[in-house]
Amino acid sequence: MKTRKKGYNLLLGLTILFSIMIVTTLIPDPSASKPCLLGYHAHCTFAPISTVIAMLAAGAMCLIRNKKLSGS
């Protein structure tokens, strides 16, 4: 069984959290105050920008987790 360094599970959790945020920013929401940049009322009014930021954050967490904290 592989042993993982301290902080691996935290970064894995953050990766999962950011991945969920990627999807939830694009969900249509009729109660949104104004349409997003994609032209519809999304859960997040900064939809394409916030989605890309969440993608970058999830990717950074993956890279850090794999490069620095893997038990290989």
Secondary structure, DSSP 4 states (H G I P E B T S, - for coil): -----TTHHHHHHHHHHHHHHHHHTTSB-TT-SS--TTSS-BSSTTHHHHHHHHHHHHHHHHHHHHHHS---
